[in-house]
Amino acid sequence: MEKQKEEYDDEINLYDLWKVIAKRKILIIGLFIFIVGLTAINSFRMPNIYRGEAFFSLLISPELISPQEIITLIGIIDEPKQLRIIPKSNSNVIRIKLNTIGKSRNESKNKLTVTIDAKKKDVIPGAFSEVLGYLNNMDIIKHQISREKEILIRQKAELSDLIKSSPDLKVTYYKMIEAGKLTTTQFDPIEVEKEIIDIKINVVELDQRIIRLNNGGIEMAVQPYISDKPVSPKILRNIALAGMISLLLGIFLAAIIEYISNVKKRNNNSSGNSSME
């Protein structure tokens, strides 16, 4: 019986709420039209925002400095800092955001993502170039570039010396074989030639890394992606959200007004009954 009574009370409450909505429908509809209309006008007046995303690669060893350390050193990019980073593009850029790539991907431990939101999409490539230039001109990056180059130059010198001495080593090995001091199973000329070729390839790779470091310790990994359509404002989403909020607000206000009206009626009735007595 109690359960049936609760269900009946709920039905009465819902019915009362529906009566309030029907009674105050002008308020609810008016508030809905006002808020949705105002939101639509503001959304259409807001400037279109385009987004560009790029991957930057660190040519420096992650053991010397990591992407997260660079982001920490830069800190929060507020307006004054953004002006220092991109002085040429700043007037059209809304925000710059730097992030690391997922830690689970080992191949991404030397990469960071740069996201730029701007009023004009044609300024985004130039803004990326300015960010890249700013990063490469950081004192910590310049210092680590010098350290990395020293390591690579030393490795190249050691490998080059090994290549230069390889003909003499081969002659020595051949003499030892002829003298019976070394067997062909202990010394394979073909394997030695392969190792020398590998060393020469390593020297070429070291040369290429040194040349790339001369241009900076950070480079753009791939061409940046720039959205063709604006990412903001999301007009339809804003209007839909405003519509839902305005309806809820209208119903809430209608219920409050109805409650106040009922309280006043009860007070007036009580006063009338008291005066008659």
Contacts in CASP RR format, 6 or more apart in sequence:
PFRMAT RR
TARGET T0000
AUTHOR 0000-0000-0000
METHOD contacts of the structure
MODEL  1
MEKQKEEYDDEINLYDLWKVIAKRKILIIGLFIFIVGLTAINSFRMPNIY
RGEAFFSLLISPELISPQEIITLIGIIDEPKQLRIIPKSNSNVIRIKLNT
IGKSRNESKNKLTVTIDAKKKDVIPGAFSEVLGYLNNMDIIKHQISREKE
ILIRQKAELSDLIKSSPDLKVTYYKMIEAGKLTTTQFDPIEVEKEIIDIK
INVVELDQRIIRLNNGGIEMAVQPYISDKPVSPKILRNIALAGMISLLLG
IFLAAIIEYISNVKKRNNNSSGNSSME
17 251 0 8 1.000
17 255 0 8 1.000
20 251 0 8 1.000
20 254 0 8 1.000
20 255 0 8 1.000
20 258 0 8 1.000
21 28 0 8 1.000
21 251 0 8 1.000
21 254 0 8 1.000
23 254 0 8 1.000
23 258 0 8 1.000
24 250 0 8 1.000
24 253 0 8 1.000
24 254 0 8 1.000
24 257 0 8 1.000
24 258 0 8 1.000
27 250 0 8 1.000
27 253 0 8 1.000
27 254 0 8 1.000
27 257 0 8 1.000
28 247 0 8 1.000
28 250 0 8 1.000
28 251 0 8 1.000
28 254 0 8 1.000
31 246 0 8 1.000
31 249 0 8 1.000
31 250 0 8 1.000
31 253 0 8 1.000
32 243 0 8 1.000
32 246 0 8 1.000
32 247 0 8 1.000
32 250 0 8 1.000
34 246 0 8 1.000
35 242 0 8 1.000
35 243 0 8 1.000
35 245 0 8 1.000
35 246 0 8 1.000
35 249 0 8 1.000
36 239 0 8 1.000
36 242 0 8 1.000
36 243 0 8 1.000
36 246 0 8 1.000
37 239 0 8 1.000
37 242 0 8 1.000
38 242 0 8 1.000
39 238 0 8 1.000
39 239 0 8 1.000
39 241 0 8 1.000
39 242 0 8 1.000
39 243 0 8 1.000
40 235 0 8 1.000
40 238 0 8 1.000
40 239 0 8 1.000
40 242 0 8 1.000
43 233 0 8 1.000
43 235 0 8 1.000
43 238 0 8 1.000
43 239 0 8 1.000
44 235 0 8 1.000
46 232 0 8 1.000
46 233 0 8 1.000
47 119 0 8 1.000
48 119 0 8 1.000
48 230 0 8 1.000
48 232 0 8 1.000
48 233 0 8 1.000
49 94 0 8 1.000
49 117 0 8 1.000
49 118 0 8 1.000
49 119 0 8 1.000
49 230 0 8 1.000
49 231 0 8 1.000
49 232 0 8 1.000
49 233 0 8 1.000
50 117 0 8 1.000
50 118 0 8 1.000
50 119 0 8 1.000
50 120 0 8 1.000
50 121 0 8 1.000
50 124 0 8 1.000
50 226 0 8 1.000
50 227 0 8 1.000
50 230 0 8 1.000
50 231 0 8 1.000
51 115 0 8 1.000
51 116 0 8 1.000
51 117 0 8 1.000
51 118 0 8 1.000
51 226 0 8 1.000
51 227 0 8 1.000
51 231 0 8 1.000
52 115 0 8 1.000
52 116 0 8 1.000
52 117 0 8 1.000
52 118 0 8 1.000
52 121 0 8 1.000
52 124 0 8 1.000
52 128 0 8 1.000
52 224 0 8 1.000
52 225 0 8 1.000
52 226 0 8 1.000
52 227 0 8 1.000
53 113 0 8 1.000
53 114 0 8 1.000
53 115 0 8 1.000
53 116 0 8 1.000
53 224 0 8 1.000
53 225 0 8 1.000
54 113 0 8 1.000
54 114 0 8 1.000
54 116 0 8 1.000
54 128 0 8 1.000
54 220 0 8 1.000
54 221 0 8 1.000
54 222 0 8 1.000
54 223 0 8 1.000
54 224 0 8 1.000
54 225 0 8 1.000
55 101 0 8 1.000
55 111 0 8 1.000
55 112 0 8 1.000
55 113 0 8 1.000
55 114 0 8 1.000
55 220 0 8 1.000
55 221 0 8 1.000
55 222 0 8 1.000
56 111 0 8 1.000
56 112 0 8 1.000
56 113 0 8 1.000
56 114 0 8 1.000
56 132 0 8 1.000
56 135 0 8 1.000
56 218 0 8 1.000
56 219 0 8 1.000
56 220 0 8 1.000
56 221 0 8 1.000
57 110 0 8 1.000
57 111 0 8 1.000
57 218 0 8 1.000
57 219 0 8 1.000
57 220 0 8 1.000
57 221 0 8 1.000
58 65 0 8 1.000
58 66 0 8 1.000
58 67 0 8 1.000
58 70 0 8 1.000
58 110 0 8 1.000
58 111 0 8 1.000
58 112 0 8 1.000
58 217 0 8 1.000
58 218 0 8 1.000
59 148 0 8 1.000
59 209 0 8 1.000
59 212 0 8 1.000
59 213 0 8 1.000
59 216 0 8 1.000
59 217 0 8 1.000
59 218 0 8 1.000
59 219 0 8 1.000
60 110 0 8 1.000
60 141 0 8 1.000
60 144 0 8 1.000
60 145 0 8 1.000
60 148 0 8 1.000
60 213 0 8 1.000
60 217 0 8 1.000
60 218 0 8 1.000
61 148 0 8 1.000
61 151 0 8 1.000
62 109 0 8 1.000
62 110 0 8 1.000
64 144 0 8 1.000
64 147 0 8 1.000
64 148 0 8 1.000
65 140 0 8 1.000
65 141 0 8 1.000
65 144 0 8 1.000
66 109 0 8 1.000
66 110 0 8 1.000
67 100 0 8 1.000
67 101 0 8 1.000
67 109 0 8 1.000
67 110 0 8 1.000
67 111 0 8 1.000
67 112 0 8 1.000
68 100 0 8 1.000
70 98 0 8 1.000
70 112 0 8 1.000
70 135 0 8 1.000
70 138 0 8 1.000
70 140 0 8 1.000
70 141 0 8 1.000
71 98 0 8 1.000
71 99 0 8 1.000
71 100 0 8 1.000
71 112 0 8 1.000
73 138 0 8 1.000
73 140 0 8 1.000
74 81 0 8 1.000
74 98 0 8 1.000
75 81 0 8 1.000
77 85 0 8 1.000
77 95 0 8 1.000
77 96 0 8 1.000
77 97 0 8 1.000
77 98 0 8 1.000
82 90 0 8 1.000
82 93 0 8 1.000
82 95 0 8 1.000
82 96 0 8 1.000
83 90 0 8 1.000
84 134 0 8 1.000
85 96 0 8 1.000
85 130 0 8 1.000
85 131 0 8 1.000
85 134 0 8 1.000
86 93 0 8 1.000
86 96 0 8 1.000
86 127 0 8 1.000
86 130 0 8 1.000
86 131 0 8 1.000
86 134 0 8 1.000
87 130 0 8 1.000
88 126 0 8 1.000
88 130 0 8 1.000
89 118 0 8 1.000
89 123 0 8 1.000
89 126 0 8 1.000
89 127 0 8 1.000
89 130 0 8 1.000
92 118 0 8 1.000
92 119 0 8 1.000
92 120 0 8 1.000
92 123 0 8 1.000
93 116 0 8 1.000
93 117 0 8 1.000
93 118 0 8 1.000
93 119 0 8 1.000
93 123 0 8 1.000
93 127 0 8 1.000
94 117 0 8 1.000
94 118 0 8 1.000
94 119 0 8 1.000
95 116 0 8 1.000
95 117 0 8 1.000
96 114 0 8 1.000
96 115 0 8 1.000
96 116 0 8 1.000
96 127 0 8 1.000
96 131 0 8 1.000
97 114 0 8 1.000
97 115 0 8 1.000
97 116 0 8 1.000
98 112 0 8 1.000
98 113 0 8 1.000
98 114 0 8 1.000
98 115 0 8 1.000
99 112 0 8 1.000
99 113 0 8 1.000
99 115 0 8 1.000
100 108 0 8 1.000
100 111 0 8 1.000
100 112 0 8 1.000
100 113 0 8 1.000
101 108 0 8 1.000
101 111 0 8 1.000
101 112 0 8 1.000
101 113 0 8 1.000
102 108 0 8 1.000
103 109 0 8 1.000
111 221 0 8 1.000
114 128 0 8 1.000
114 131 0 8 1.000
116 124 0 8 1.000
116 127 0 8 1.000
116 128 0 8 1.000
116 131 0 8 1.000
117 231 0 8 1.000
117 232 0 8 1.000
118 124 0 8 1.000
118 127 0 8 1.000
121 226 0 8 1.000
121 227 0 8 1.000
121 228 0 8 1.000
124 224 0 8 1.000
124 226 0 8 1.000
125 224 0 8 1.000
125 226 0 8 1.000
128 220 0 8 1.000
128 224 0 8 1.000
132 218 0 8 1.000
132 219 0 8 1.000
132 220 0 8 1.000
135 141 0 8 1.000
135 218 0 8 1.000
136 142 0 8 1.000
136 216 0 8 1.000
136 217 0 8 1.000
136 218 0 8 1.000
141 216 0 8 1.000
141 217 0 8 1.000
141 218 0 8 1.000
144 217 0 8 1.000
145 213 0 8 1.000
145 216 0 8 1.000
145 217 0 8 1.000
148 213 0 8 1.000
148 217 0 8 1.000
149 210 0 8 1.000
149 213 0 8 1.000
152 206 0 8 1.000
152 209 0 8 1.000
152 210 0 8 1.000
152 213 0 8 1.000
153 210 0 8 1.000
155 206 0 8 1.000
156 203 0 8 1.000
156 206 0 8 1.000
156 207 0 8 1.000
156 210 0 8 1.000
159 199 0 8 1.000
159 202 0 8 1.000
159 203 0 8 1.000
159 206 0 8 1.000
160 203 0 8 1.000
162 199 0 8 1.000
163 196 0 8 1.000
163 199 0 8 1.000
163 200 0 8 1.000
163 203 0 8 1.000
166 192 0 8 1.000
166 196 0 8 1.000
170 189 0 8 1.000
170 192 0 8 1.000
173 182 0 8 1.000
173 187 0 8 1.000
173 189 0 8 1.000
173 192 0 8 1.000
176 182 0 8 1.000
176 187 0 8 1.000
177 183 0 8 1.000
177 184 0 8 1.000
177 187 0 8 1.000
212 219 0 8 1.000
END
